[in-house]
Amino acid sequence: MQSSELMRASVKRLPVYQPGKPIELVARECGLDPREVVKLASNENPLGSSPRALEAARHALADTWLYPDNAGYFLTRALAARLGVADRQIVLAAGSNEIFYRLCDLFVEPGVEVVMGAHAFISYKIATLLHDGRPVETAMPDLVHDPAAMLAAVTDRTRLVFLPNPNNPTGTALGAGEVLEFARSLPDHVVFCYDEAYAEYQSRPADLRPLIAEGRKVVCTRTFSKIYGLAGLRIGYAYTTPDLADALNAVRPPFNTGSVAQAAALAALDDTAFVDQSRHCNMAGQLQIEKGLAALGVESVRSEANFTLVRLGSRSEEVARGLQAAGVIVRPVANYGLPDYLRVSVGTEAQNRRFLGALESVLQPSRA
Ligand SMILES: Cc1ncc(COP(=O)(O)O)c(C=O)c1O
């Protein structure tokens, strides 16, 4: 008997999460030197990691024979102090992705509906289906979440609503006022997960702490994978009401965050110089890419995050292959219902130039 025959039906139907291709793999496939390959496919920080975080990580390596602090005391305390909430309101996780899965552990079972945008980050859908829940996907006119449509999709069976702001892969965001109004409109039987993976790149991110303080069922998630440059260490967190934090902590596996990750994250929080530098690099890179694309006559979607959606129509897959052959990895997003687009992470000035140059060469033959 095949082991797959023994598995739950929902597991066999799961959509596959398609990560950006690793540099080494593309180098092997295309016969390139890995040092020549530019990866703009996973919204990582092109400046690398916070130097202070790296130093703390190196230091923490000496104690890796010990289990980590299961409560992540120091990191939890620092996050709580920074956010002005109680320690009890913080939940640490192996990346913010883990929080989405834990929320589904808590609230999703057959018959339960989970509301999300049609082009929203795909983890919510996978985690919902894993628990035999029903993802209810609402239209996103102009690739922006539509709060009215999401509210209209809420029924008595809804238990969770996910809103990534800015969203991946569209990069689009709702204004702070719209988010607050939406969160306040949700009925009491619904838990609202507000995903802030890219909030540090925004000039005016929404602040849902007043709603949490009122006791509303709001779970905000953040990550160290993006602006802090610690994607490889897998660490993120949620802040929420004490009740929901207790429940999330009850369903997380023991020692879900490692000691090196906790130490690095703690140090990264204080590295404001690196965060500022990363934000500036991203702003300049967004402008550079926007201008470069406009010069090539290629449309892009205005993004508030560290990537941008590039519209290439029916040629998008072919263009992705051409870019890859030239050593530039970008992300096709057909699995998000966006077959006409490629998602390109913002790189350094040199990496963006490489992308724009390669794109020009790939597009050229049919233009001539
Ligand atoms: C919108 C959004 N949320 C959450 C995540 C998850 O990040 P992590 O699990 O690395 O914290 C990502 C990663 O790409 C994302 O794009």
The ligand as a MOL file (V3000), in Angstrom:
LIG
                    3D

  0  0  0     0  0            999 V3000
M  V30 BEGIN CTAB
M  V30 COUNTS 16 16 0 0 0
M  V30 BEGIN ATOM
M  V30 1 C 2.4440 38.4770 3.0480 0
M  V30 2 C 3.4110 37.5550 3.7170 0
M  V30 3 N 3.1350 37.1390 4.9460 0
M  V30 4 C 3.9540 36.3030 5.5960 0
M  V30 5 C 5.1010 35.8380 5.0090 0
M  V30 6 C 5.8800 34.8170 5.7650 0
M  V30 7 O 7.0930 35.1490 6.1810 0
M  V30 8 P 7.8930 34.3050 7.2350 0
M  V30 9 O 7.2260 32.9910 7.4680 0
M  V30 10 O 9.2380 34.1750 6.6470 0
M  V30 11 O 7.8620 35.1330 8.4890 0
M  V30 12 C 5.4490 36.2430 3.7320 0
M  V30 13 C 6.6630 35.7210 3.0830 0
M  V30 14 O 6.9400 35.8280 1.9470 0
M  V30 15 C 4.5750 37.1190 3.0680 0
M  V30 16 O 4.8320 37.5270 1.8320 0
M  V30 END ATOM
M  V30 BEGIN BOND
M  V30 1 1 1 2
M  V30 2 1 2 3
M  V30 3 2 2 15
M  V30 4 2 3 4
M  V30 5 1 4 5
M  V30 6 1 5 6
M  V30 7 2 5 12
M  V30 8 1 6 7
M  V30 9 1 7 8
M  V30 10 2 8 9
M  V30 11 1 8 10
M  V30 12 1 8 11
M  V30 13 1 12 13
M  V30 14 1 12 15
M  V30 15 2 13 14
M  V30 16 1 15 16
M  V30 END BOND
M  V30 END CTAB
M  END
